[in-house]
Amino acid sequence: MIDDENGITIISASTREEDVKKPIQKTEAAVKLGEKIAVLSKEKGIQSALFDRGAYLYHGRIRQVVEAARKHGLKI
């Protein structure tokens, strides 16, 4: 998550981290990543975020990340 107004990174997560990397399937890793993003944002007091998909379509693993974050309480 990035604070565009101040130009700083608030939180970051990656599928290369050990706690996210464990699932074998890439879609499972995407779901774990979304869950981790939601948890980290709650710890920082962030309740909602804007998702900018850029040039990527909203489907597949990208959708899994966002849906998992929503499911765990982050308003997107």
Backbone atoms as SQL, in Angstrom:
CREATE TABLE atoms (id INTEGER PRIMARY KEY, chain TEXT, resi INTEGER, resn TEXT, atom TEXT, x REAL, y REAL, z REAL);
INSERT INTO atoms VALUES
  (1, 'A', 1, 'MET', 'N', 0.846, -1.163, 0.000),
  (2, 'A', 1, 'MET', 'CA', 0.000, 0.000, 0.000),
  (3, 'A', 1, 'MET', 'C', 0.894, 1.229, 0.000),
  (4, 'A', 2, 'ILE', 'N', 0.473, 2.197, -0.775),
  (5, 'A', 2, 'ILE', 'CA', 1.256, 3.417, -0.924),
  (6, 'A', 2, 'ILE', 'C', 0.394, 4.618, -0.567),
  (7, 'A', 3, 'ASP', 'N', 0.964, 5.547, 0.160),
  (8, 'A', 3, 'ASP', 'CA', 0.333, 6.823, 0.442),
  (9, 'A', 3, 'ASP', 'C', 0.778, 7.775, -0.669),
  (10, 'A', 4, 'ASP', 'N', -0.101, 8.013, -1.636),
  (11, 'A', 4, 'ASP', 'CA', 0.246, 8.860, -2.780),
  (12, 'A', 4, 'ASP', 'C', 0.493, 10.312, -2.389),
  (13, 'A', 5, 'GLU', 'N', -0.216, 10.794, -1.390),
  (14, 'A', 5, 'GLU', 'CA', -0.054, 12.191, -0.985),
  (15, 'A', 5, 'GLU', 'C', 1.339, 12.464, -0.425),
  (16, 'A', 6, 'ASN', 'N', 1.851, 11.531, 0.375),
  (17, 'A', 6, 'ASN', 'CA', 3.158, 11.710, 0.999),
  (18, 'A', 6, 'ASN', 'C', 4.277, 10.964, 0.273),
  (19, 'A', 7, 'GLY', 'N', 3.909, 10.116, -0.691),
  (20, 'A', 7, 'GLY', 'CA', 4.896, 9.385, -1.463),
  (21, 'A', 7, 'GLY', 'C', 5.677, 8.345, -0.672),
  (22, 'A', 8, 'ILE', 'N', 4.976, 7.649, 0.252),
  (23, 'A', 8, 'ILE', 'CA', 5.649, 6.621, 1.048),
  (24, 'A', 8, 'ILE', 'C', 4.908, 5.289, 0.953),
  (25, 'A', 9, 'THR', 'N', 5.644, 4.212, 1.143),
  (26, 'A', 9, 'THR', 'CA', 5.054, 2.883, 1.194),
  (27, 'A', 9, 'THR', 'C', 4.631, 2.604, 2.625),
  (28, 'A', 10, 'ILE', 'N', 3.365, 2.244, 2.800),
  (29, 'A', 10, 'ILE', 'CA', 2.829, 1.988, 4.136),
  (30, 'A', 10, 'ILE', 'C', 3.046, 0.527, 4.522),
  (31, 'A', 11, 'ILE', 'N', 2.616, -0.383, 3.647),
  (32, 'A', 11, 'ILE', 'CA', 2.842, -1.808, 3.873),
  (33, 'A', 11, 'ILE', 'C', 3.207, -2.456, 2.547),
  (34, 'A', 12, 'SER', 'N', 3.857, -3.595, 2.637),
  (35, 'A', 12, 'SER', 'CA', 4.150, -4.366, 1.435),
  (36, 'A', 12, 'SER', 'C', 4.070, -5.845, 1.768),
  (37, 'A', 13, 'ALA', 'N', 3.740, -6.643, 0.767),
  (38, 'A', 13, 'ALA', 'CA', 3.661, -8.092, 0.916),
  (39, 'A', 13, 'ALA', 'C', 3.977, -8.707, -0.437),
  (40, 'A', 14, 'SER', 'N', 4.473, -9.930, -0.395),
  (41, 'A', 14, 'SER', 'CA', 4.870, -10.595, -1.626),
  (42, 'A', 14, 'SER', 'C', 4.591, -12.090, -1.519),
  (43, 'A', 15, 'THR', 'N', 4.374, -12.733, -2.657),
  (44, 'A', 15, 'THR', 'CA', 4.196, -14.183, -2.673),
  (45, 'A', 15, 'THR', 'C', 5.524, -14.894, -2.472),
  (46, 'A', 16, 'ARG', 'N', 6.621, -14.157, -2.419),
  (47, 'A', 16, 'ARG', 'CA', 7.936, -14.758, -2.168),
  (48, 'A', 16, 'ARG', 'C', 8.231, -14.904, -0.674),
  (49, 'A', 17, 'GLU', 'N', 7.409, -14.308, 0.171),
  (50, 'A', 17, 'GLU', 'CA', 7.586, -14.441, 1.613),
  (51, 'A', 17, 'GLU', 'C', 7.170, -15.841, 2.046),
  (52, 'A', 18, 'GLU', 'N', 7.852, -16.385, 3.008),
  (53, 'A', 18, 'GLU', 'CA', 7.648, -17.783, 3.416),
  (54, 'A', 18, 'GLU', 'C', 6.211, -18.092, 3.845),
  (55, 'A', 19, 'ASP', 'N', 5.568, -17.205, 4.595),
  (56, 'A', 19, 'ASP', 'CA', 4.217, -17.505, 5.070),
  (57, 'A', 19, 'ASP', 'C', 3.178, -17.437, 3.958),
  (58, 'A', 20, 'VAL', 'N', 3.483, -16.789, 2.854),
  (59, 'A', 20, 'VAL', 'CA', 2.569, -16.719, 1.710),
  (60, 'A', 20, 'VAL', 'C', 2.946, -17.769, 0.677),
  (61, 'A', 21, 'LYS', 'N', 4.192, -18.106, 0.594),
  (62, 'A', 21, 'LYS', 'CA', 4.740, -18.977, -0.433),
  (63, 'A', 21, 'LYS', 'C', 4.345, -20.448, -0.268),
  (64, 'A', 22, 'LYS', 'N', 3.951, -20.855, 0.920),
  (65, 'A', 22, 'LYS', 'CA', 3.713, -22.259, 1.227),
  (66, 'A', 22, 'LYS', 'C', 2.731, -22.962, 0.296),
  (67, 'A', 23, 'PRO', 'N', 1.601, -22.348, -0.092),
  (68, 'A', 23, 'PRO', 'CA', 0.689, -23.075, -0.983),
  (69, 'A', 23, 'PRO', 'C', 1.363, -23.403, -2.319),
  (70, 'A', 24, 'ILE', 'N', 1.008, -24.527, -2.875),
  (71, 'A', 24, 'ILE', 'CA', 1.606, -24.963, -4.129),
  (72, 'A', 24, 'ILE', 'C', 0.989, -24.207, -5.317),
  (73, 'A', 25, 'GLN', 'N', -0.310, -24.069, -5.319),
  (74, 'A', 25, 'GLN', 'CA', -1.001, -23.409, -6.419),
  (75, 'A', 25, 'GLN', 'C', -0.788, -21.902, -6.383),
  (76, 'A', 26, 'LYS', 'N', -0.662, -21.280, -7.542),
  (77, 'A', 26, 'LYS', 'CA', -0.476, -19.830, -7.609),
  (78, 'A', 26, 'LYS', 'C', -1.719, -19.093, -7.132),
  (79, 'A', 27, 'THR', 'N', -2.900, -19.656, -7.397),
  (80, 'A', 27, 'THR', 'CA', -4.126, -19.005, -6.941),
  (81, 'A', 27, 'THR', 'C', -4.234, -19.060, -5.419),
  (82, 'A', 28, 'GLU', 'N', -3.754, -20.140, -4.813),
  (83, 'A', 28, 'GLU', 'CA', -3.751, -20.234, -3.349),
  (84, 'A', 28, 'GLU', 'C', -2.810, -19.194, -2.758),
  (85, 'A', 29, 'ALA', 'N', -1.682, -18.972, -3.405),
  (86, 'A', 29, 'ALA', 'CA', -0.731, -17.962, -2.953),
  (87, 'A', 29, 'ALA', 'C', -1.356, -16.569, -3.070),
  (88, 'A', 30, 'ALA', 'N', -2.143, -16.341, -4.118),
  (89, 'A', 30, 'ALA', 'CA', -2.811, -15.052, -4.294),
  (90, 'A', 30, 'ALA', 'C', -3.810, -14.797, -3.176),
  (91, 'A', 31, 'VAL', 'N', -4.538, -15.828, -2.778),
  (92, 'A', 31, 'VAL', 'CA', -5.493, -15.703, -1.679),
  (93, 'A', 31, 'VAL', 'C', -4.755, -15.404, -0.375),
  (94, 'A', 32, 'LYS', 'N', -3.667, -16.115, -0.107),
  (95, 'A', 32, 'LYS', 'CA', -2.865, -15.863, 1.093),
  (96, 'A', 32, 'LYS', 'C', -2.314, -14.438, 1.097),
  (97, 'A', 33, 'LEU', 'N', -1.916, -13.954, -0.073),
  (98, 'A', 33, 'LEU', 'CA', -1.399, -12.594, -0.188),
  (99, 'A', 33, 'LEU', 'C', -2.480, -11.576, 0.153),
  (100, 'A', 34, 'GLY', 'N', -3.695, -11.784, -0.348),
  (101, 'A', 34, 'GLY', 'CA', -4.808, -10.892, -0.028),
  (102, 'A', 34, 'GLY', 'C', -5.113, -10.881, 1.452),
  (103, 'A', 35, 'GLU', 'N', -5.070, -12.055, 2.077),
  (104, 'A', 35, 'GLU', 'CA', -5.306, -12.151, 3.518),
  (105, 'A', 35, 'GLU', 'C', -4.233, -11.380, 4.287),
  (106, 'A', 36, 'LYS', 'N', -2.985, -11.544, 3.869),
  (107, 'A', 36, 'LYS', 'CA', -1.890, -10.868, 4.555),
  (108, 'A', 36, 'LYS', 'C', -1.997, -9.357, 4.395),
  (109, 'A', 37, 'ILE', 'N', -2.378, -8.897, 3.225),
  (110, 'A', 37, 'ILE', 'CA', -2.556, -7.461, 2.997),
  (111, 'A', 37, 'ILE', 'C', -3.630, -6.912, 3.932),
  (112, 'A', 38, 'ALA', 'N', -4.728, -7.642, 4.077),
  (113, 'A', 38, 'ALA', 'CA', -5.802, -7.201, 4.964),
  (114, 'A', 38, 'ALA', 'C', -5.330, -7.142, 6.417),
  (115, 'A', 39, 'VAL', 'N', -4.592, -8.137, 6.855),
  (116, 'A', 39, 'VAL', 'CA', -4.094, -8.173, 8.237),
  (117, 'A', 39, 'VAL', 'C', -3.119, -7.032, 8.496),
  (118, 'A', 40, 'LEU', 'N', -2.164, -6.842, 7.581),
  (119, 'A', 40, 'LEU', 'CA', -1.180, -5.771, 7.748),
  (120, 'A', 40, 'LEU', 'C', -1.830, -4.392, 7.736),
  (121, 'A', 41, 'SER', 'N', -2.833, -4.223, 6.882),
  (122, 'A', 41, 'SER', 'CA', -3.502, -2.920, 6.830),
  (123, 'A', 41, 'SER', 'C', -4.289, -2.648, 8.108),
  (124, 'A', 42, 'LYS', 'N', -4.904, -3.679, 8.685),
  (125, 'A', 42, 'LYS', 'CA', -5.615, -3.505, 9.956),
  (126, 'A', 42, 'LYS', 'C', -4.650, -3.107, 11.069),
  (127, 'A', 43, 'GLU', 'N', -3.454, -3.714, 11.054),
  (128, 'A', 43, 'GLU', 'CA', -2.442, -3.378, 12.059),
  (129, 'A', 43, 'GLU', 'C', -2.015, -1.918, 11.964),
  (130, 'A', 44, 'LYS', 'N', -2.021, -1.368, 10.769),
  (131, 'A', 44, 'LYS', 'CA', -1.641, 0.035, 10.553),
  (132, 'A', 44, 'LYS', 'C', -2.830, 0.985, 10.678),
  (133, 'A', 45, 'GLY', 'N', -4.020, 0.439, 10.930),
  (134, 'A', 45, 'GLY', 'CA', -5.207, 1.268, 11.094),
  (135, 'A', 45, 'GLY', 'C', -5.870, 1.660, 9.782),
  (136, 'A', 46, 'ILE', 'N', -5.561, 0.958, 8.715),
  (137, 'A', 46, 'ILE', 'CA', -6.148, 1.238, 7.407),
  (138, 'A', 46, 'ILE', 'C', -7.399, 0.385, 7.242),
  (139, 'A', 47, 'GLN', 'N', -8.528, 1.034, 6.964),
  (140, 'A', 47, 'GLN', 'CA', -9.781, 0.307, 6.817),
  (141, 'A', 47, 'GLN', 'C', -10.240, 0.199, 5.372),
  (142, 'A', 48, 'SER', 'N', -9.785, 1.132, 4.527),
  (143, 'A', 48, 'SER', 'CA', -10.185, 1.084, 3.126),
  (144, 'A', 48, 'SER', 'C', -9.017, 1.489, 2.240),
  (145, 'A', 49, 'ALA', 'N', -9.090, 1.042, 0.985),
  (146, 'A', 49, 'ALA', 'CA', -8.018, 1.329, 0.036),
  (147, 'A', 49, 'ALA', 'C', -8.605, 1.422, -1.369),
  (148, 'A', 50, 'LEU', 'N', -7.856, 2.033, -2.244),
  (149, 'A', 50, 'LEU', 'CA', -8.205, 2.120, -3.659),
  (150, 'A', 50, 'LEU', 'C', -7.301, 1.159, -4.402),
  (151, 'A', 51, 'PHE', 'N', -7.866, 0.296, -5.206),
  (152, 'A', 51, 'PHE', 'CA', -7.095, -0.694, -5.949),
  (153, 'A', 51, 'PHE', 'C', -6.916, -0.203, -7.376),
  (154, 'A', 52, 'ASP', 'N', -5.681, 0.024, -7.757),
  (155, 'A', 52, 'ASP', 'CA', -5.363, 0.460, -9.116),
  (156, 'A', 52, 'ASP', 'C', -4.748, -0.725, -9.853),
  (157, 'A', 53, 'ARG', 'N', -5.495, -1.306, -10.741),
  (158, 'A', 53, 'ARG', 'CA', -5.021, -2.496, -11.452),
  (159, 'A', 53, 'ARG', 'C', -4.110, -2.162, -12.613),
  (160, 'A', 54, 'GLY', 'N', -3.975, -0.880, -12.923),
  (161, 'A', 54, 'GLY', 'CA', -3.106, -0.479, -14.021),
  (162, 'A', 54, 'GLY', 'C', -3.574, -1.076, -15.332),
  (163, 'A', 55, 'ALA', 'N', -2.669, -1.682, -16.063),
  (164, 'A', 55, 'ALA', 'CA', -2.994, -2.257, -17.368),
  (165, 'A', 55, 'ALA', 'C', -3.511, -3.687, -17.264),
  (166, 'A', 56, 'TYR', 'N', -3.548, -4.224, -16.051),
  (167, 'A', 56, 'TYR', 'CA', -3.951, -5.611, -15.879),
  (168, 'A', 56, 'TYR', 'C', -5.471, -5.747, -15.799),
  (169, 'A', 57, 'LEU', 'N', -5.983, -6.814, -16.378),
  (170, 'A', 57, 'LEU', 'CA', -7.407, -7.098, -16.296),
  (171, 'A', 57, 'LEU', 'C', -7.750, -7.545, -14.879),
  (172, 'A', 58, 'TYR', 'N', -8.974, -7.292, -14.467),
  (173, 'A', 58, 'TYR', 'CA', -9.433, -7.694, -13.135),
  (174, 'A', 58, 'TYR', 'C', -9.993, -9.108, -13.230),
  (175, 'A', 59, 'HIS', 'N', -9.101, -10.088, -13.240),
  (176, 'A', 59, 'HIS', 'CA', -9.502, -11.489, -13.268),
  (177, 'A', 59, 'HIS', 'C', -8.347, -12.342, -12.768),
  (178, 'A', 60, 'GLY', 'N', -8.576, -13.610, -12.625),
  (179, 'A', 60, 'GLY', 'CA', -7.521, -14.532, -12.235),
  (180, 'A', 60, 'GLY', 'C', -6.943, -14.249, -10.862),
  (181, 'A', 61, 'ARG', 'N', -5.606, -14.280, -10.787),
  (182, 'A', 61, 'ARG', 'CA', -4.927, -14.122, -9.505),
  (183, 'A', 61, 'ARG', 'C', -5.080, -12.721, -8.928),
  (184, 'A', 62, 'ILE', 'N', -5.149, -11.719, -9.783),
  (185, 'A', 62, 'ILE', 'CA', -5.344, -10.352, -9.293),
  (186, 'A', 62, 'ILE', 'C', -6.685, -10.253, -8.581),
  (187, 'A', 63, 'ARG', 'N', -7.690, -10.821, -9.172),
  (188, 'A', 63, 'ARG', 'CA', -9.011, -10.820, -8.541),
  (189, 'A', 63, 'ARG', 'C', -8.993, -11.589, -7.223),
  (190, 'A', 64, 'GLN', 'N', -8.264, -12.707, -7.183),
  (191, 'A', 64, 'GLN', 'CA', -8.175, -13.502, -5.957),
  (192, 'A', 64, 'GLN', 'C', -7.563, -12.702, -4.807),
  (193, 'A', 65, 'VAL', 'N', -6.536, -11.913, -5.112),
  (194, 'A', 65, 'VAL', 'CA', -5.901, -11.079, -4.087),
  (195, 'A', 65, 'VAL', 'C', -6.907, -10.091, -3.513),
  (196, 'A', 66, 'VAL', 'N', -7.611, -9.388, -4.388),
  (197, 'A', 66, 'VAL', 'CA', -8.561, -8.359, -3.946),
  (198, 'A', 66, 'VAL', 'C', -9.734, -8.976, -3.194),
  (199, 'A', 67, 'GLU', 'N', -10.276, -10.056, -3.707),
  (200, 'A', 67, 'GLU', 'CA', -11.423, -10.695, -3.057),
  (201, 'A', 67, 'GLU', 'C', -11.045, -11.224, -1.667),
  (202, 'A', 68, 'ALA', 'N', -9.850, -11.775, -1.530),
  (203, 'A', 68, 'ALA', 'CA', -9.407, -12.269, -0.220),
  (204, 'A', 68, 'ALA', 'C', -9.227, -11.115, 0.762),
  (205, 'A', 69, 'ALA', 'N', -8.691, -9.999, 0.287),
  (206, 'A', 69, 'ALA', 'CA', -8.524, -8.830, 1.161),
  (207, 'A', 69, 'ALA', 'C', -9.889, -8.306, 1.607),
  (208, 'A', 70, 'ARG', 'N', -10.843, -8.266, 0.688),
  (209, 'A', 70, 'ARG', 'CA', -12.216, -7.838, 1.036),
  (210, 'A', 70, 'ARG', 'C', -12.832, -8.784, 2.051),
  (211, 'A', 71, 'LYS', 'N', -12.646, -10.080, 1.824),
  (212, 'A', 71, 'LYS', 'CA', -13.227, -11.087, 2.703),
  (213, 'A', 71, 'LYS', 'C', -12.708, -10.949, 4.131),
  (214, 'A', 72, 'HIS', 'N', -11.496, -10.451, 4.281),
  (215, 'A', 72, 'HIS', 'CA', -10.889, -10.291, 5.592),
  (216, 'A', 72, 'HIS', 'C', -11.015, -8.871, 6.130),
  (217, 'A', 73, 'GLY', 'N', -11.950, -8.106, 5.567),
  (218, 'A', 73, 'GLY', 'CA', -12.328, -6.837, 6.180),
  (219, 'A', 73, 'GLY', 'C', -11.819, -5.559, 5.563),
  (220, 'A', 74, 'LEU', 'N', -10.999, -5.626, 4.533),
  (221, 'A', 74, 'LEU', 'CA', -10.494, -4.410, 3.902),
  (222, 'A', 74, 'LEU', 'C', -11.510, -3.930, 2.868),
  (223, 'A', 75, 'LYS', 'N', -11.900, -2.673, 2.967),
  (224, 'A', 75, 'LYS', 'CA', -12.850, -2.108, 2.016),
  (225, 'A', 75, 'LYS', 'C', -12.081, -1.595, 0.798),
  (226, 'A', 76, 'ILE', 'N', -12.366, -2.189, -0.350),
  (227, 'A', 76, 'ILE', 'CA', -11.683, -1.791, -1.582),
  (228, 'A', 76, 'ILE', 'C', -12.724, -1.339, -2.597);
